Amino acid sequence: MNAGTAGPPVNAATILHADLDSFYASVEQRDDPALRDRPVVVGGGIVLAASYEAKRRGVYTPMPEFKARRLCPDLIVVPPRFDAYIAASKAVFEVFRDTTPNVEGLSIDEAFLDVSGLWRIAGAPVEIAGRLREQVRREVGLAITVGVARTKFLAKVASGVAKPDGLLLVEPDRELDFLHPLPVGRLWGVGSVTERKLHERGIYTVGEVALLEQAQLVAILGVASGRHLHALAHNRDPRRVETGKRRGSIGSQSALGRRPKTPESLESLLLGIVDRVTRRMRKADRAGRTITLRFRYDDFTRVTRARSLAHPTAATQPIAEVALAVLRSEQSTIEERGLTLLGLSVGNLVSLDATDVTEQLELPFGRKDRSQLDGAVDDLQRRFGNGVLTRAALLGRSSGFDAPMLPD
């Protein structure tokens, strides 16, 4: 259907899920021609991202680098450049917003777009998706895969099936024909544990999930997961694309590899993460109350620990104090099991204007003084770069792998 024709039919497939292909690795290959068509991973100790050439050799995230090199002796490992990834993400999201104002960002490299209101002026959704892919390639130099469907869930499944560098439309009258032959791992929310539980009962495809009664799934997986998967297996997903949502948290993390780590080195690393997170919070005019630390151990198990402040803040010092206390409480487990990733996020965000940073001065260094100091440091780093000032404890250390979610 061409632009200028009648509007979309009832229940048309008008939701796009756009997902950049192997984002970090693709940015590296875009910026360095010598890396193109080569097996490339971003990381150091742990694989943070892998090119499709590396994935075809069995490399995946978060595989230890030594295992990746066994699978792929000619592997090329490059350190992460998060400033480049954020810049690329912002450029891609500009293309999204040029396409439609109805954009819901999911992460730094993917989003939902609702194009239902564009039928008359821009053509059918699949045509819009094709032009979006061309524009991203032309203006940003990256490949992007787009799934088009009637529901958010099915659009995301479609983009996953279409990868890499593909476009797939799921016609409304063919939804279950498309969905039911797929493996259960394609269902949104099915991880390795849930997949194993289903496999143990001889359930391998989405269609086999759909044959079960909701009560049977609840008995296997629990109430929330059972109801969730029962709905998805029948493509019941009433959620709409939500625009204008501000991030619920701001965070950063560092991959550590398997080298020995002293408590002092971990505390220094965490202080650097706190500095980055609070700087982003102030840049976004956000203050938060809940501080969450994320730990990934040598066996790849993950644990989160959260504590809340009495009042929201964007000041570095109080967030650092709480973060260090949480880290110290976890130290014995770290010594026993090893640590390969440390992350921190601040949630329950509110507008910074809603907080009173001048009340109840603390001696000898009160809130107002801290706010002025934080502001002075932010200004210096904004003018001269992040490296102009650093904590004494971080001198001589790399800052680790700072992995953002969405660009601020």
Summary of the structure (lengths in Angstrom):
residues: 408
radius of gyration: 23.3
end to end distance: 37.6
largest distance: 70.0
contacts: 1325
relative contact order: 0.11
helix: 46%
strand: 20%
